[in-house]
Amino acid sequence: MHDRLPNGSAKHDEKSEDLLRPEIVAECTTLTEAQMCVSLLGSFGIAATIDAENFHRMIGGMAPGPLGIRVRVRGVDCEAAREILAESSSPPEDFN
């Protein structure tokens, strides 16, 4: 993952940095919806954050703007997080 340079400092691997770089996995219309996404992902062991969460708390019920409220995860968890969120938004199966 990280090799050592002759002076003893760590050499950064671009690929490993990409795996840790936060990626957007959801754009929500309300803070509550974004918090539910974070909670759902957390139940699967995926750490997630909400962009500018404190700001959205301060403005309360006001509209978040054209981009919505973004939920991010580490790049390494991005694919799994998108699958989890996609499955959770699909309608439940008919049990009849």
Secondary structure, 3 states (H helix, E strand, C coil): CCEECCCCCEECCHHHHHHHCEEEEEEECCHHHHHHHHHHHHHCCCCEEECCHHHHHHHCCCCCCCCCEEEEEEHHHHHHHHHHHHHHHCCCCCCC
